[in-house]
Amino acid sequence: MTSTYDLISHIPGYMVEILSARILGKSVDTYKLAEGLSDEQRLEGILTGLSHRQHSLLMDLYELGGSVQWEVLNALYCRDLGELRQDLVYLGGKGLVFQGGLSARDPIILLPSLYPLMEESRRRFIRKVDDLRWAALPQVSIWGHISLLNTLRTSRIRCRSGMEPFKRGWEFLEERLGGMLDLERVYWELVELGCIREKKGVLEVSLQASTDFAMEGDARYSLWRFIQSCRPYPGLEHKVFSSVADKAVRRDLLLRALHLFLLGRDPEEPRGKEIAGSLIDLWLDLGILRKDLDGTWLCFADQVYRSLKTGTAEAQLRRYCDDVVIQPDMEILVPGDFDPVDLLNVGEIADLIQTDIVSIYRLTKKSVSRGLKEGWDVQKLKGFLERISRHQLPDNVRKTIEGWAMTRAEAHILRGTFLVLSRADCKASRGLKEVLPGIYRIPENCEEEIIALLDKKDVTVVGAESEREAEEGASWGKLLPFQLTQKCLWKEARKEGIFPFGMVSPLPYGSKGEGVFEKALNDGETIVIFYPKQGYGEIEMKRISPIYIYRKGGIPFVEAFCEDTGEGEVFDITKVRALLKGV
């Protein structure tokens, strides 16, 4: 970790005495200069005398990591660049801000000894969570996701490459799921989670991934959305975790911290503050962050902080509504806050008719047959309906399900050899050779097509290879434990050295550079220049009073009296590296 001494050691040795005289009022060596700059009492006195604008600038430099590129500051203070430079020059004169080189492209560096004081100032915007009264957390539901999966189970929606449904597919989904907001967002989230897949241009539901999503969604969904929202800005999730941690922070502090982080990544992003604000609002809606009753302070929801800290998703305890009504007309009325796993199971055995605060499902012969194909049996199906029903399961519903199960056709595949139908009156598709009554030979490599044809006829195929074994669970990604890290201090070697901001500047190019010496000559001023020793190589500092300026071979020269040597010398103006201002 870089210290103030490490920073000051990059000041060229020939400049230390004169710069220390400027900052501390006395000429000292590098070690004494670092010691003087680190004097806490002196620093506190300087900070007390700063304006609000200057103090805010120091806080921004601290929040940005202590080493900030000019592009970032230009984007942040684009409307007040004159005041920005004026403040930086003042702070540089106090030894609080340095420049990493002599070009306009070099970073602005904050004095490392200021870090503890900046952190102390930052604590004014931080409080203990228990000291505040907090608003109730919003209830985040995955009801819409499960409803969409249940809709896809009963439909055959074609899609383009990339899983994009055709226009008619979107219209169908909007018709069935009209009560759902952000249908497209929910759809693409399920695609990314692996719950929806494409097979031969048709959308299918991945049973394993959907089951995982229903089981883990309450614990993982909000965390997943939080991490997904940070993905376009690498490192943002760690920035949020470090900024908030287990404390309450002022919303304006977090907003500023995120805005600075986004600008630090991309200074050309014009909507940094708007993006930061929308992200905070999203995290509040997801229950990642919670706000106090006044909306001034923010903190992590308890289970969210523990989950991020440990890397283990922790579900929020909640009670689901069990007011499911199964009517004699085979309709199932399901409330919106029903258990997501049971809601997914309802979609396996019943067709979604309408979504609203209370969704309507209907048991049909085809939906019951679909459930039986997915591994349900009659007893399990009736037991499930009896368990979720608020009232006693209507007798006609029970008997109808039993009748549908008894009359369903069933086909058996003997692997690689024959197709056997359970009833002689159940005819297979034309083109199959009937070996014995109800027994057909399946041509090589045609099994999948035969299964699809029988499925259209609502025939249950026993013995077909299941793709479920190859399915993967929901693609939540890894929830790694987040660590609270210390702020990284500046650490970078510079060939040109480190200089207090505004004290040293490169000589202007061309005629403007000559003008500096002409003005000093006319005004009788002494100036300090940084010039290569013997015309090249190591740089040395010279305090000179110009006497005469002339050109030789098109190159400007200045003849001057050197205050340090007491002799007259000639300097090639084009080789002057920099000037010390305000001598």
N, C-alpha and C positions, 0 to 999 in steps of 0.2 A: 504494500500500500504506500502510495507516494506521500511524503511529508513536505512541509514548507521548505525544509533544507534541501530536499531532492529537487524541488522546483527552483529555488534560488541558485542552486549549483549550476543551472543552465545559463545563468547570466554570465556573459563573457567577463573574465577576470579583470580586464582593463577598464570595465565600467562599474564595478561593484562600489568603489569608494565614492564616486561622484553621484551615483544613484542613491546610495545610502544617505548621503548628505542631503539629497533632495527629500527623501522620505522620512528619515529619522532626525534630520538636523545635524548629523555628525557623520564623518567618514569612518567606516568600519570595514572589517573583512567579511567574507561570505558567511561564516559561522555566526558572527555577531549580528549581521543583517537578518538572517533567518530567525535568530533569537528575538530580535527587536520586533520583527513582524508578527511573531507568535505571542507577544505579550497580551494576555487576555484583557488586562485592565485597559491597555491602550486601545485594543479593538473595540471593547464595549463603549469607550468614550467616543470613538469615531462613529459607531453605529447609532449612538444616541443623537448625534448631530446631523444625521442624514435626513433628507426629505423622504416623504412617503414613496415617491416615484423611484428614488435611488435605492431605497430598501427593497422595494418590490423587484427591481432589476436584479439585485443580489440574490433574492429568493428564486427568481427564474433561473439564474445561472446555476444555483445549487440544485434545483429540481431537474435541470437538464444534465446533471452529472458532473458539473464543474469544468468541462471543456466543451465549448460550444462553437460550431462553425458560424461564420458570418451569414451564410445563407439562411440559417435558422433565425437569427436575430433580425435580419432584414424582413423575413416573412412575419415575424411576431410584432415588430414595431414599424411596419411599413409606412404608417401615417406620421410617425414622429422620429424619423431617422436623425434629424438634427439634434433633437433633445437626447436621443440615445447616445450619440457620439459625445455630446457635451457631458453627460453623466459618466460615461466610461472614462473620459479624460480625467474628471475629478476623482473618480474612484481609483484610477491608476496612480494619480498623484499621492494618494493615501496608502498605496501599496496593497490594495485589496484586489485589483484586477490586473491581469498581465496579458500580453499578446505573445503568441508563440511564433515569433519571427517578425520580419519587417515588411511583408507584403499584405495586401488587403484580403488575401485568401486564408490567412493563418487564423487558428482558433483563438477565442477569448477564454482565458483561464482564470478561475476563481482561486484565491489564496486558500490552500488547504486548511490553514489554522482557523478559518472562518466556519468550517463545517459544523463544529459543535454549537456555535452560536446560532447558525442558521437553523439547525435542528431544534434548538431551544425556541426560536421564534416560531417555527412550524408547529410546536406543541400548543400554541395558543389556539390553533384550529382543530385540536384533538381533545376528546373527553373520554371518560370511562363510560362504557355501555350502560352500566347500572345507574348512572346519574340522570338518565333521560327516560322519558315515557315514549314508548314506541307504538306506531300504528300497527294494526293487524296485518299479517302477511296475506297476500292474495292466494287464492286456491288455484293452482295451475293444474289443468285437467288434460289428459290425453284422450278424452272422449271422442274428439273429432278425428283423431288418427285411427282409433279402433273402428269408428263408423265408416270411414273411407275403406279400410281393409275389408269390412263386412260387405260393403257395396261391390268391391271388385270380385269377391268370391262368387257373386251371383250374376256377374256380367261377363261379356267377352269383348273387351275394349282393345282395339288395335292401336299400335303406336309406331311412330317413326324410329329410326335409329337414334339412340340417346335417350330412349324411354319417354319421348314426347308424345302424348296421346294426340290423335287427330281431333279436328274441331268437333266432330260428332261425339267423340269420347268425352271431351270437356263438357259439352252441353248435357250429356247424360249424367255425369257426376254432379253438375250444378243443379240439375233437376232433382236428383235424389238427395243431395246434401245442401239444399238451399238455405238451411238455417245455419250453415257453417261459414264463419269468416275465414279469410285467408286460405281458401281451398288449395290454391296452387302451392303456397308455402308448405302446407301440411303434406301435400302429395310428394313434393321434392324432398322433404325431410325423410319420409318413409323410403323413398328410393335410396337416399344416401345411407340410411340405416340398414339397408338390405332387406327390408320387409316386402318390397315389391320388386319383382324381377320380370324379365321379358323372355318369352319362349315362342319362337317362330312368329314374331311380330305381334304377339298377344300378351297383355299384362296378366301376370299371375301373382298370387300371394304366396310368399315363402312362409310355410307353416312354422318352422322352427324359429326363424327370426321374429315373426309376429308374436309367437308365444313368449319369447324372451322379452320383447318390447312391452307386452302387456304386464308381465310379471315385474319387470325392473323399472318401468317407465316413471312411476311416481318418485323413485329415488334418483334416477339418472337423467330424466328428460331435461329438467331445468339446468343442471350442470352441463349437459351436453350442449344445450343451446348457448350457454355462457361461453364455453370454449370455442364453439363454432363461430360465434360473433367476434371472437378475438383473432381467429385464424388469418384474416386479411392483414393483420398488423402483428407480426411475430414478436413475442415477448410481452404483449399487452396484458395477458392474463396474469403474468408474474408481477407486472407493474401494479395492477389493481390489488393483487393479494398483498404486496409489500406496502402499498399506500394505506390500505384499510386495516388489514390484519385483524386483531381482536379488539380494536378500539372503535370509537365513533369519530368520524371526521366530518368537517363542514363540507357541504355539497360544493361550495365554490372552490374549496381547496382541491377536491378530487377532480372537478371539472378542469381546473387550471393544469393540474398534473397530467391528466390525459391529453389535453390540448397540446401541452409541451411535448409529450411523448410522441404524438402523431406528427408534429412539426419536425421533431428530431429525426424521424424516419424519412419524411418526405416534405421538405420545406416548400415545395410547390403545390401542396395540397391546400386549396383555398377554403375548404369547408371543415378544417380541423376542429374548430370549436363546436360547429353544428353536429359533426359526427360524434364527438365526445358526449355532448348532451343527449343525443338520441340513444347512445349505448347505455348511459346511466338510466334513462327512462325504461329501456328494454329490460335491464337487470332488475329494476324495481318491479316491473310487471311480472317477471319470471320468479320473483321471490328470492333471487340471489342476494340482492341488497334490500334492506328495509329502512324506512325513514321514521323520524320522530314525528310527533303530532303536529309540529309546526312545519315539517318538511325541510328544516335547516340542516339537520344532521343525518348522516348515513352510517350504516354498519352492515356487516355480513349477517345473514340469517344464521342462527346458531348451528343448525345441522349442515349448512353450506360451508361454514368455516371449518368445522370438524372434518367434513368430507375432503375439502381441498388440502387440509393439513395432513391428513392420514392417507389420502389416496383411495379411500374406501367410501363408496356412496352410502349415505345414510338417509333412509326414508323418513319423511315427516309423518308422524302419527296422525291418522285421520279416520273418521268413521264414514263408511259408504252407506248410501241410502239403499234399503232393501224393499222398497215399495213397488215391486214388480207385479203387474196384474196380468194374468193369463185368462183370456175371455173364451167363452164357448165357441165363438166364431173363428177360433184358431189364432187370434191376434195376441201379441205380447206387447204390453206397454212398459217401456223401460225408462226410468228417470235418467237425467243427464249425469248425475253423480253416482252411478252404479259402478260396482267393482269392475275394473277394466278386463281382468282375466275372465270373469263370468260373462262380460259383454262380448268378448271375442268368442266364447263358447256358444253364446246365443246365435252369433252370426254363422256358426258352423251348421246349425240345424234349422235356422229360420231365415227368411228373406227380409232384408231391410226395405220397408215401404216408404217411410218418411222420417226425417230427423227434425227434432225441435227440442224444446225443454224436456218433453217426454217423447221418445222415439217409438215408432210403431214397427214391429216385426210381425211376420206372419208365417205360421207353420204350413207347409205345403207338402204334397207327396214328393215333389222333387227335392225340396230342402231336407226332408227327413232322409231320403235316399242318399243325399250328399253326405249327411252326417254318418250314416251307416258305412259309406265307403271310406270315410276318414277314421274309422275304428270304433265308432259308437256301436252299442247294441241297444236293444229295446229297453232293457232294465236300466241301463245307465242313463239313457235319454229321459225316461220317465222320472227316474230318481233326481236327475238334475233339475227338471222342471218343477218337481214337487219342492225341492230345496229352495229355489229362488222365488217361488210364487208366494205372494203375500197371503193369499187365501188357498183353500183346498183346490187341488188341480181338478178342473171340470171332468166329469166321468166321460163325456163324449170325446174330449181331447185325448184321454188315455186310450179309449177304444179305437179311435181313428188312427192313432199312431201304430197301435198293434196291427190293425188291418193293413195299413200301408206296408208294414214290414213283412207281413206274411205273403203279400201278393207281388213283392218285388222279384224281378228276374235276376238270376245269378249265373255267371259263367266262370268256369275253372280253366286255367291254363296249366297244362302239363309241360313243363319247361322244354322248349325246343321241339315238341312233338305234336300235341293235339290241343284243340279247344273243345271243352265239354260243357254243354248247356244243361242246366238243371231241369228244364221242362222241354218236352218235344215240340210244344207249340211256339217256343221262342226261337225264331229263325235268325241265323247269323247273316251277315252281309253277303250279297251275291258275289260270286267269284271264289268262295271257299269250297273246297271239296268235302262233301259229307261222307265220312268213312262208315259210321254207324249212325242210327237215329240220334241226333243231338250232339254228335261228335264230328268235328271238322279239323282238317289238317291246315295249319297255318303256314303259308309260304315263308321261306327263309327271309329274315330281316323285315318282315311286315308286321311284327307284333304290335309296335307302337300305333300304327295306323288302325289296326283292328280294335285296339283298346279304345281309341278315340271314337270310332264309329259306334261301338257298343255303349260308350258313355253317353253319346247323344240320344240313344234309345233308352237311357236310364237303366242300363244293365250293370250290375255290380260285378267287376272282374276280380276274381280271387286268384292269387298266384302271380300277379304282374309284379315286375320289379319296381320297388318304390324308390323315388328319387329323394325321399325325405332323409334317407341316411346320409346323402351327400350334402344336405343343406347345412349352412352355418347359422349361428345365432346372430342376433342384432349387432351391427357394427358400431358399438358405442365408442370404440377407441379406448386407449388406456388413460385412466385417471391417476396421473402421477402425483405423489405428495409434493405440494408446493413448499418451498423453503423461504424463510425470511432472510434476505441477504443484505449485507452492508452496502452502502452506496459506494460505487467504484470511483476512486479518485483518479485524477489525471495522471497518466504515465506514458510519456512519449518523449524521445530524444529529438532535439531540433538542432540542425546544423548551424542555423543562424542565431540560435540562442533564445532566451526568454527576456522580455523587457516589460517594465511597468507600462500599462497602456497609455499612449499619448505622449510619453516623455521622449521617446526616440521615434523618428520617422525616416523613411527612405528619402533620399534627395529626389525632388521632382525631376521628371525626364525632360531633356532638351533645354530649350531657352528658359523654362521656368526654373530649372536648377541653377542656371547662371544668374538668374534674377535674384536668388537668395543671397549670393555673394555680392552682387551689385548693391543691393539694399543695405547689407552690412557695411559695405565700403562707404556708401553715402551717409549712413547714420553714425558711422564710427563705432559700430558694435563689435563685440567679441562673440564668436560662435564656436561651438564644439562640433567637430566632425569625426567620423570613424573612417580611417584610411588604411589601406594595405601597407604594412611595414616595408619600407624601401620600395614602394610602388607595387608590391605583390605579396601574396602569402598571408601571414598572420595580420589580423586587424589590430590597430592601435588607436587610441583616442588622442585627438589633438585639439587644444584650445588656441584658436587663431584669430587674428585681426587682419582682414584683407587690406592690402596696400595697392594692388594693381591687378587688373584683369585683362588678359590678351588671348589671342588665338595663334596657334602654330600648326600648320598643316591641317587646318580645319578643326583642330581639337582645342577646346577652351582650357586655359590654365589660370590659376590665381596665385599671385605672389603675396605672401602674408607673413606677419610676424607671429611666431609661435610663442605663446605665453609660457609654455612648459619648459622649452629649451632656451628661451631668450634669444633666439636667432631667427633670421629670415629664411623662409623655405618656399619652394614652388610646388604646387599640388595640381595634378591632373583632375579637373572637376568631374570628368566622366568616371573616375575611379573612386570618388567619394561614396562610401556605402550608405551612410546615414548621418542624420543631424540630431543633436540633443537640443530640444526646444527650451526656450525660456531662460537662457543663460543671463 
